[in-house]
Amino acid sequence: MQFPRPPRDNGIGVHLGFDLAPQALERATPVLAQLRATWCLLPHRDDQDLGRAAYAVASQGILPVTRWLCHIDDNVIDFVRFARYLRAMNLPAYVQIFNEPSNPQEWRDELPKPRVFTARWCEHATRVANEGGFPGLQVLHTAELESVLRELKTLDAKNVVERMWFCPHPYGSNHPPDYPYDELNQRDHPGATLNDDADSILQFLEFAPIFARELGFVPPFIAGECGWQYGNASDPRYPKIDDTTHAQYHAALFDMFRTNHLPNGAALPDFVYAFCPWILYGPEADAWLSTRSGVRQKTLDAIAALPPFVRGEITAPPRARAAAAQSAVPPAPRFPLRHYVLLGQRAQTQWQQLVLLRRYLARYGVAFGFSKAAAQRARRVTIVGDAAQVSLETEAELKRAGVRVERWLGDLYALEIILQDRLAQNSEFGG
């Protein structure tokens, strides 16, 4: 299967933002041209939004990738109409089906249901593929990916397997583009790989071996959210993402398509089609054209200053792609969970803690629970409560196992203040 690519494809993309009104497109579209973008993710609410935005970007030679803003458990869902809409515009129908199934915000009742997601994705992907579209899969965790791929094999859904693409969300925290292979982290943690800390723009590599093992090849990857969020300061070892680092890091990200090498020096896998960093336009403080925090002019200038280039043909056969994927990252993660919030099993305020934690857990996609065993499988653990809720012995065990640990102390009022500060500073972890 040949997947369509835009004219003069360079892999440069951007997540447009949630405002697709005519006045917003009038401001954003010239910036896409300034960046020489050839891909653009469009999060739309209806046909009218999609048609307006798809026409605006396609007229600039930019290939639209669509994401319908719906809940996974909505009663009436029809992705096929968007595939038909794009094909009627003589555009390839790259249709992302659902988003971040482990995120409570993506469900009407805010309760993620893995089996429901898997069944619904396979159903709608089959319909989109049968309509001639290209169904996109987005998950945050390798276990979710395995579940979907195994279900597709059970269904013998060859048309879906041949036409699907994957939409990773590799955010870089405030880490440099080559993290965790950079000099500072290697000095602190000799030999560290993505298996030890995947808060990296390279995090997408973790998914490739799963595709190779389950399907025998790796489909196109189009990162629909990614990059470095302005203001992020999660890792105190590294500088905050200010205008300078935001510009340098994103320019380095896109330059990998010109050099055909990842930021850590490894060869760029042929399955990497495009990166669409979060987020070009909107009221979000981390938007590149933010109505609240201003314009990331240094970033726009740095990307525009990259030498113009066009990517060549992507012709590696499936088995070659599979072999490359298998060697891209070690297959057995030492820490399968990225981050785990550990709550006290006997805390009288469990319910109130969970209510306060909901926004934080949803924003960062953090796993949570009461299990020390689960915490030991995480790269980072946030303990909520004092030693009466989670013992000092448990904390020591986690640290001896190589887990990075922080502890939030205080009553519910103190917890509320901590969470407000973390959300305001866009800081997921401080330990």
C-alpha positions as CSV (number, residue, x, y, z in Angstrom):
1,M,0.0,0.0,0.0
2,Q,1.4,3.4,-1.0
3,F,0.3,6.1,1.4
4,P,-0.2,9.5,-0.2
5,R,2.2,12.3,0.8
6,P,1.9,16.0,0.1
7,P,3.6,17.8,-2.8
8,R,7.2,18.7,-1.9
9,D,6.9,16.7,1.3
10,N,9.4,17.7,4.0
11,G,7.7,16.1,7.1
12,I,7.1,19.5,8.7
13,G,3.7,19.7,10.3
14,V,1.7,21.4,13.0
15,H,-1.4,20.9,15.1
16,L,-3.5,23.8,13.9
17,G,-5.6,24.4,17.1
18,F,-9.3,24.2,18.0
19,D,-10.5,27.5,16.5
20,L,-11.3,26.8,12.8
21,A,-13.4,30.0,12.3
22,P,-12.6,32.0,9.1
23,Q,-10.8,34.7,11.1
24,A,-8.6,32.2,12.8
25,L,-7.7,30.5,9.6
26,E,-6.9,33.9,8.0
27,R,-4.3,34.4,10.7
28,A,-2.9,30.8,10.9
29,T,-2.7,29.8,7.2
30,P,0.0,32.4,6.3
31,V,2.1,31.2,9.2
32,L,1.9,27.6,7.9
33,A,3.3,28.9,4.6
34,Q,6.0,30.8,6.5
35,L,7.0,27.5,8.2
36,R,6.9,25.7,4.8
37,A,4.6,23.1,6.5
38,T,3.4,20.3,4.3
39,W,1.2,18.5,6.9
40,C,-1.4,19.9,9.3
41,L,-3.6,18.2,11.9
42,L,-7.1,19.6,12.0
43,P,-9.2,19.0,15.2
44,H,-12.7,19.7,13.9
45,R,-16.2,19.6,15.4
46,D,-18.3,19.2,12.3
47,D,-18.3,19.0,8.5
48,Q,-18.3,22.7,8.1
49,D,-15.2,23.2,10.3
50,L,-13.4,20.4,8.4
51,G,-14.3,21.6,4.9
52,R,-13.3,25.2,5.7
53,A,-10.0,24.2,7.3
54,A,-9.1,21.4,4.8
55,Y,-9.6,23.8,1.9
56,A,-7.5,26.5,3.5
57,V,-4.5,24.3,4.1
58,A,-4.8,22.2,0.9
59,S,-4.8,25.3,-1.2
60,Q,-1.3,25.9,0.2
61,G,-0.1,22.5,-0.8
62,I,-0.5,21.2,2.8
63,L,-2.0,17.7,3.4
64,P,-4.8,17.8,6.1
65,V,-5.0,15.1,8.7
66,T,-8.3,15.1,10.5
67,R,-9.3,14.4,14.1
68,W,-13.0,14.6,15.0
69,L,-13.5,16.1,18.5
70,C,-15.9,13.5,19.9
71,H,-16.1,11.2,23.0
72,I,-15.2,7.6,22.5
73,D,-18.5,6.6,24.2
74,D,-20.8,9.0,22.2
75,N,-23.9,7.2,21.1
76,V,-23.9,8.3,17.4
77,I,-20.5,8.3,15.7
78,D,-19.8,8.2,12.0
79,F,-16.3,8.8,10.8
80,V,-17.1,7.6,7.3
81,R,-18.7,10.9,6.3
82,F,-15.4,12.7,6.9
83,A,-13.6,10.2,4.7
84,R,-16.2,10.8,2.0
85,Y,-16.0,14.6,2.5
86,L,-12.2,14.6,2.0
87,R,-12.3,12.3,-1.0
88,A,-15.0,14.6,-2.6
89,M,-12.4,17.4,-2.3
90,N,-9.9,15.1,-4.1
91,L,-7.8,14.7,-0.9
92,P,-6.6,11.5,0.7
93,A,-8.7,10.7,3.8
94,Y,-6.3,10.5,6.7
95,V,-8.9,10.2,9.5
96,Q,-7.7,9.8,13.1
97,I,-10.3,7.7,15.0
98,F,-10.6,8.7,18.6
99,N,-7.9,10.1,20.8
100,E,-6.0,9.1,24.0
101,P,-8.3,6.3,25.2
102,S,-6.6,6.2,28.6
103,N,-7.5,9.9,29.2
104,P,-10.7,10.3,31.2
105,Q,-11.5,13.5,29.3
106,E,-12.0,11.5,26.1
107,W,-15.0,9.8,27.7
108,R,-18.5,11.2,28.4
109,D,-18.5,9.6,31.8
110,E,-14.8,10.2,32.3
111,L,-14.2,6.4,32.9
112,P,-11.8,4.8,30.4
113,K,-12.9,1.4,29.1
114,P,-10.1,-0.3,27.2
115,R,-12.2,-3.1,25.7
116,V,-14.9,-0.7,24.5
117,F,-12.2,1.5,22.9
118,T,-10.6,-1.5,21.1
119,A,-14.0,-2.8,19.8
120,R,-15.1,0.7,18.6
121,W,-11.8,1.6,17.0
122,C,-11.8,-1.6,15.0
123,E,-15.4,-1.2,13.9
124,H,-14.9,2.4,12.7
125,A,-11.5,1.8,11.2
126,T,-13.0,-1.0,9.1
127,R,-15.7,1.3,7.7
128,V,-13.2,4.1,7.0
129,A,-10.8,1.7,5.2
130,N,-13.7,0.2,3.2
131,E,-14.5,3.7,2.1
132,G,-11.0,4.2,0.7
133,G,-9.8,6.2,3.7
134,F,-6.7,5.8,5.9
135,P,-7.8,5.1,9.6
136,G,-5.5,6.5,12.2
137,L,-4.9,4.9,15.6
138,Q,-3.9,7.0,18.6
139,V,-3.0,5.4,22.0
140,L,-0.6,6.5,24.7
141,H,0.5,3.1,26.0
142,T,2.0,0.0,24.3
143,A,-0.5,-2.3,26.1
144,E,-3.3,-0.4,24.3
145,L,-1.6,-0.8,21.0
146,E,-1.1,-4.6,21.5
147,S,-4.8,-5.0,22.3
148,V,-5.9,-3.3,19.1
149,L,-3.5,-5.1,16.9
150,R,-4.4,-8.5,18.3
151,E,-8.1,-7.8,17.8
152,L,-7.4,-6.8,14.2
153,K,-5.7,-10.1,13.7
154,T,-8.6,-12.0,15.3
155,L,-11.0,-10.2,12.9
156,D,-8.7,-10.8,10.0
157,A,-9.1,-7.2,9.1
158,K,-6.6,-7.1,6.3
159,N,-7.9,-3.9,4.7
160,V,-7.5,-2.0,8.0
161,V,-4.0,-3.4,8.6
162,E,-2.9,-2.4,5.1
163,R,-4.4,1.2,5.3
164,M,-3.9,2.1,9.0
165,W,-1.4,4.7,10.3
166,F,-0.3,5.5,13.8
167,C,-0.5,8.8,15.6
168,P,2.0,9.0,18.5
169,H,2.0,11.9,21.0
170,P,5.7,12.2,21.9
171,Y,6.2,15.2,24.1
172,G,9.7,16.2,25.2
173,S,8.9,17.6,28.7
174,N,11.8,20.1,29.1
175,H,14.4,17.6,27.9
176,P,16.7,18.3,24.9
177,P,15.9,16.6,21.6
178,D,18.4,13.8,22.1
179,Y,17.2,12.9,25.6
180,P,17.7,10.4,27.2
181,Y,20.9,9.9,25.2
182,D,22.2,13.4,25.9
183,E,25.5,14.0,27.8
184,L,23.9,15.3,31.0
185,N,21.4,12.4,31.4
186,Q,24.1,9.8,30.5
187,R,26.3,11.3,33.2
188,D,23.5,11.0,35.7
189,H,22.2,7.7,34.5
190,P,24.9,5.8,32.5
191,G,23.5,3.7,29.8
192,A,20.0,5.0,30.1
193,T,17.6,4.4,27.2
194,L,14.0,5.1,26.4
195,N,13.1,2.1,28.6
196,D,14.3,4.0,31.6
197,D,12.8,7.4,30.8
198,A,10.5,8.0,27.8
199,D,9.8,11.7,28.5
200,S,11.4,12.3,25.2
201,I,10.6,13.4,21.7
202,L,12.0,10.0,20.7
203,Q,9.3,8.2,22.7
204,F,7.5,7.2,19.5
205,L,10.2,4.6,19.0
206,E,8.7,2.4,21.8
207,F,5.7,1.6,19.6
208,A,7.6,0.4,16.5
209,P,8.7,-3.0,17.9
210,I,5.0,-3.7,18.8
211,F,3.9,-3.3,15.2
212,A,6.8,-5.3,14.0
213,R,6.1,-8.2,16.3
214,E,2.3,-8.2,15.8
215,L,2.0,-7.3,12.1
216,G,5.4,-8.0,10.7
217,F,5.8,-4.4,9.5
218,V,5.5,-0.8,10.8
219,P,2.8,1.6,9.3
220,P,3.4,5.3,8.8
221,F,3.8,7.4,11.9
222,I,2.2,10.9,11.8
223,A,2.7,12.5,15.2
224,G,-0.5,14.5,15.8
225,E,0.6,16.1,19.1
226,C,4.2,16.4,20.1
227,G,7.1,18.7,20.8
228,W,7.8,21.0,23.8
229,Q,5.1,22.9,25.6
230,Y,6.1,26.5,26.3
231,G,6.8,27.0,30.0
232,N,7.4,23.3,30.9
233,A,10.0,22.9,33.7
234,S,9.3,19.3,34.8
235,D,13.0,18.2,35.1
236,P,15.0,20.6,37.4
237,R,18.2,19.4,35.7
238,Y,17.3,21.2,32.5
239,P,16.3,24.8,31.6
240,K,12.7,25.7,31.4
241,I,11.1,25.7,27.9
242,D,11.4,29.5,27.2
243,D,11.4,31.2,23.8
244,T,15.0,30.2,23.1
245,T,14.8,26.5,24.0
246,H,11.4,26.2,22.3
247,A,12.9,27.6,19.1
248,Q,16.1,25.5,19.2
249,Y,14.4,22.2,20.0
250,H,11.6,22.4,17.4
251,A,14.1,23.5,14.7
252,A,16.3,20.4,15.6
253,L,13.1,18.2,15.5
254,F,12.3,19.2,11.9
255,D,15.9,19.2,10.8
256,M,15.9,15.5,11.3
257,F,13.8,15.2,8.1
258,R,16.5,17.1,6.2
259,T,19.4,15.1,7.6
260,N,17.6,11.7,7.8
261,H,19.0,11.3,11.3
262,L,17.2,11.4,14.7
263,P,18.5,14.0,17.2
264,N,20.5,11.3,18.9
265,G,22.4,10.5,15.7
266,A,20.5,7.3,14.8
267,A,19.1,6.9,11.3
268,L,15.6,8.3,10.8
269,P,13.2,5.3,10.3
270,D,11.4,5.4,7.0
271,F,8.1,4.9,8.8
272,V,8.3,8.4,10.3
273,Y,6.2,10.5,7.9
274,A,5.6,13.8,9.8
275,F,5.5,15.6,13.1
276,C,2.7,18.0,14.0
277,P,3.7,19.8,17.2
278,W,1.2,21.2,19.7
279,I,-0.2,23.9,19.0
280,L,-0.2,26.7,16.4
281,Y,-3.1,29.0,17.3
282,G,-5.5,29.6,20.2
283,P,-5.9,30.8,23.8
284,E,-3.7,28.1,25.2
285,A,-0.6,29.6,26.9
286,D,1.6,27.1,25.1
287,A,0.3,27.9,21.6
288,W,2.8,29.3,19.1
289,L,0.4,32.1,18.3
290,S,-1.2,32.4,21.7
291,T,-3.9,35.0,22.4
292,R,-2.8,34.8,26.0
293,S,1.0,34.6,26.2
294,G,2.0,36.0,22.8
295,V,3.8,34.8,19.7
296,R,6.7,32.3,19.7
297,Q,8.5,34.4,17.1
298,K,11.9,32.8,17.7
299,T,10.4,29.4,16.9
300,L,8.7,30.6,13.7
301,D,12.0,32.3,12.6
302,A,14.2,29.3,13.5
303,I,12.0,26.8,11.5
304,A,11.7,29.3,8.6
305,A,15.5,29.6,8.6
306,L,16.0,25.8,7.9
307,P,17.3,25.2,4.4
308,P,14.5,24.2,2.1
309,F,14.4,20.5,1.3
310,V,12.2,17.8,0.0
311,R,12.1,14.2,1.3
312,G,12.8,11.4,-1.2
313,E,10.6,8.4,-1.8
314,I,9.9,6.1,1.1
315,T,10.3,2.7,-0.5
316,A,11.7,0.3,2.2
317,P,9.8,-3.0,2.0
318,P,7.7,-4.0,5.1
319,R,10.2,-6.6,6.3
320,A,13.0,-4.1,6.2
321,R,10.9,-1.7,8.2
322,A,10.2,-4.4,10.7
323,A,13.8,-5.2,11.1
324,A,14.7,-1.5,11.6
325,A,11.9,-1.2,14.2
326,Q,13.0,-4.2,16.2
327,S,16.5,-2.6,16.6
328,A,15.2,0.9,17.2
329,V,14.6,0.4,20.9
330,P,15.0,-2.6,23.3
331,P,11.9,-4.8,23.3
332,A,11.3,-5.3,27.0
333,P,10.9,-2.0,29.0
334,R,12.3,-2.2,32.5
335,F,9.7,0.4,33.6
336,P,6.5,-0.1,31.5
337,L,4.7,2.8,33.3
338,R,5.9,6.3,32.7
339,H,4.4,7.8,35.8
340,Y,2.3,6.4,38.7
341,V,0.5,8.3,41.5
342,L,0.5,6.1,44.6
343,L,-2.3,6.7,47.1
344,G,-2.6,5.3,50.6
345,Q,-4.8,2.2,50.9
346,R,-6.1,3.2,54.4
347,A,-6.4,7.0,53.8
348,Q,-9.7,8.3,55.1
349,T,-9.6,11.0,52.4
350,Q,-9.1,8.7,49.4
351,W,-12.3,9.9,47.6
352,Q,-11.5,13.6,48.2
353,Q,-7.9,13.1,47.0
354,L,-9.2,11.5,43.8
355,V,-11.6,14.3,43.2
356,L,-8.8,16.9,43.5
357,L,-6.4,14.8,41.4
358,R,-8.8,14.4,38.4
359,R,-7.6,17.4,36.3
360,Y,-3.9,16.6,37.0
361,L,-4.3,12.9,36.1
362,A,-6.2,13.8,32.9
363,R,-3.9,16.5,31.7
364,Y,-0.7,14.3,31.9
365,G,-2.3,10.9,31.3
366,V,-0.9,9.6,34.6
367,A,-1.7,6.1,36.0
368,F,-2.8,5.9,39.6
369,G,-3.8,3.5,42.3
370,F,-2.9,1.9,45.6
371,S,-0.5,-0.8,44.5
372,K,3.1,-0.8,45.5
373,A,3.8,-3.5,42.8
374,A,2.4,-1.2,40.1
375,A,4.5,1.7,41.4
376,Q,7.6,-0.5,41.2
377,R,6.9,-0.8,37.4
378,A,6.9,2.9,36.9
379,R,9.8,5.2,35.9
380,R,8.4,8.0,38.2
381,V,6.2,7.8,41.3
382,T,4.3,10.5,43.1
383,I,3.3,9.5,46.6
384,V,0.3,11.3,48.0
385,G,0.3,11.6,51.8
386,D,2.5,11.2,54.8
387,A,4.2,8.0,56.2
388,A,0.9,6.9,57.8
389,Q,-0.6,6.6,54.3
390,V,2.4,5.3,52.3
391,S,5.2,4.1,54.5
392,L,8.8,5.3,54.3
393,E,9.8,1.7,53.7
394,T,7.8,1.6,50.5
395,E,9.4,4.9,49.4
396,A,12.9,3.5,50.1
397,E,12.1,0.3,48.2
398,L,11.0,2.3,45.1
399,K,14.1,4.3,45.2
400,R,16.3,1.3,45.5
401,A,14.6,-0.2,42.4
402,G,15.7,2.9,40.4
403,V,12.3,4.7,40.5
404,R,12.4,8.5,40.7
405,V,10.1,9.4,43.7
406,E,8.5,12.5,44.9
407,R,6.1,12.8,47.9
408,W,3.3,15.4,48.4
409,L,2.7,16.1,52.1
410,G,-0.1,17.9,53.8
411,D,-3.9,17.8,54.2
412,L,-6.5,18.2,51.4
413,Y,-6.0,22.0,51.4
414,A,-2.2,21.5,50.9
415,L,-2.9,19.0,48.1
416,E,-5.2,21.4,46.3
417,I,-2.5,24.1,46.4
418,I,0.2,21.7,45.1
419,L,-2.1,20.7,42.2
420,Q,-3.0,24.2,41.3
421,D,0.7,25.1,41.2
422,R,1.6,22.1,39.1
423,L,-1.1,22.8,36.6
424,A,-0.3,26.5,36.4
425,Q,3.4,25.8,35.9
426,N,2.7,22.9,33.5
427,S,5.0,20.8,35.7
428,E,4.1,17.1,35.9
429,F,6.9,15.9,38.1
430,G,9.3,17.6,40.4
431,G,11.2,14.7,42.1
